[in-house]
Amino acid sequence: MIPLILGVIVGILTSYTDIKTSYIYEEHFFPSVAIMTKWWCSRKGCEYEAKGPYIPIVEIGILYNLITGIKHGNIVLALSPIIGLIIGLGIGYFLYYTGGWASGDVIILGAYSALLPYVPDSAKYKPPYSYYLPMNAFTILFNSLLLIFPLILVYSVVGLAVKGKIRELVGVFREGIRNVVEVTLWINFGAVLLAFVSLHMSIPKIISWILTFALILIFSRFKLVGDVLGVLSIGYGLYLSGAYYLKLLAKMFLVIYSFKLIWSAVKALRREVLIEERKVSELNPGDVLGERIILTSDGVVRDRADFFEKISSTLKGEKVESLEGEEIAGFSVEGLTQEQIEKLKALVSEGKLEDEFLVRKAMPFAPALFLGFLVSYFFGDILWWLVLKVAGLA
């Protein structure tokens, strides 16, 4: 109950400041981070201002979990808030590096992961990765993304419709359908294969999940083989389970299609809806660019392909050009500084850069993380529940 109370206080404070000011003040709930950041900036010469007050909410939670573990003689439980904090910060930093999160979101996920490193007994659906290991950061993140999915989808659809981008709107629902069908076939083959093997020998669930994931990776390189085996396995599945098998297959397809919708809706938001063009004179400190401006040996270059687009190109085997040089401004969610704006103005006035910049609109994510934390406490892991639903176990 103590972690829940502390988490609720963190959620209320961070959601309020994120919605009202678009900033997260870590000193209000995790002052250790503010103190370390201030010390680091004093050595590096950067500016950092803590607005106070300093309220050690997360520190109290870490101490509580540490004492609880020691009382039970469980060293892993005692260390779980530190492990959870590291995992949460690690996941958050990855999302920060991709340009999708601000530093405040990283700290919030780390804080929740320290307060609630394991999915609690109060939760109904407990995934193995956060029930046996202090990896509840994944559950909180998955919950946050899935809970705001309807909002993202509606916002994307309405935004595209208002802008008259009907082709992009249809693409949200149509693009990637073939991939969804193929992945459904591959998972189906894995499930049928494991069902056949289990008739003759017992396989631990964790091993079956690993084998299924490995098959998906193999079939992603040899798609035709995976497609043929997937179609053939449908016949064997019908032989084993009859019409009930088709119901499971349809549920699997819908779940995978839902994840495709999330991906397409987020892409539409980032590329079409939460983006606008501005002149350099209209740029303000804190504005988030939707492009990188790089000063290379060949001149000034714009890079409008974000991290996810580059990953997608790499997975498709396409060559991704690496741009070397001084980054004048980039995708950082922390936003532009006045110094960067002055440099951009100089480049425009010198005729080295066209006076047209992509600027992204920000969406507060602290409330979504708060919801993800609450759901992980009372319900559990939504993604795990969906997996169990597809498998007919929930």
C-alpha positions, 0 to 999 in steps of 0.5 A: 500500500505504501508504494501505491500511495507514494506513486499516486502522489508522484502521479498527481504532481507530475501530471499537473506540471506536465499538463500545465507547463509541459515541464517535469520538476524532478525536485518535487518527487525525486530530489536526488536526481535534481541534486546530481544534475545540479552537481553535474552541470556545475562541473560541465558549465551548463545551466540548471535551475531547481525550483523546489521544494525538495520532496523525497517521495521516491527516496522514501519508497526505495528505502521502504522496499529496501527495508522490506527486503531485508526484513524478509531476508531476501537480498533480491527483494531488497535490491529490487528498487535499485534494479527497477530504477536502473531498468526504468531509466534504461528503457526511458533513455532509449526512448529519449535517444530516439527523440520520442521522450523528454528527460522528465518522462525518463525520470518518471518511469524510473521513479515508478519502477523503483516504487513498484519494481514487481507487479504486486499480488493485487494485480490480476494478470501478472506477466512472468517478466515482472512477477518473478523479476523486478522488471515492472517498468515494461508493464507500466510502459506497455500499459501507458501506451495501450491505454492512450491508444484510442486517444492516439487513433482518434487524434490521428484520424481527426487530425488527418481528416481536418487537414484533408489528408485522406490518402494518409488517413486510409493508410493508417488502416490499410498499410502493413496489412500484408505484414499483419497476415504474415506475422499471424501465419508465422505465430500460428505455425509456431503455436501448432508446431509446439502443440504437436511437440507437446503431445509427445513431450513437456515444454516449459512455457518460457521455452515455447515463447522463446522458440516462437519468437525465434521462428518469427525472426527466422521467417522475417528473413525467409518470408515465403517459407514462413507463409507456406508453413503458416498456411499448411499449419492452419489445416492441422490446427483445424484438425486438432481443434475444429471451428474453435481454432478459427476463432483463436486465429481471428483473435490473434489477427485482431490483436496483431492488427491492433498493434499495427494500428498503434504503430501507424497512428503514432507515425501519422501523428509524428509525420502529419498531425503534430507537425507544422512549418515555421519561419526562423523568426517564429521559432521560440526556445523550447520548440521541438524540431522535426528535423536535424540541421547539420553543418557538414564539410559539404555545407548545411544538410537537413535530415528529416528521417527520425530514429524509427524510420532509420530502424525500419530502413535498416530492417528492410536492408536499405542503406542508411546514410550517416551524416557527419558534422556539427549538429546545429539543432536536432530532434531533442524533445528538450527543445531549441535553445536561444543560442541554437535559434540565433545560429539558425537565423545566421544560416538563413540570413547567409543564404545557407539554409532555406527559411522553413523549419518543421516543428513538432507539437508536444503531447504530455505523457506523464498522465499516461504513465500515471495511468500505466502505474495504477493499472499495473497495481490493480489490473496487471499487464494489459499486454500479457492479458491480450496474449492470454486472450489470444491463447484462450487462457483468459 
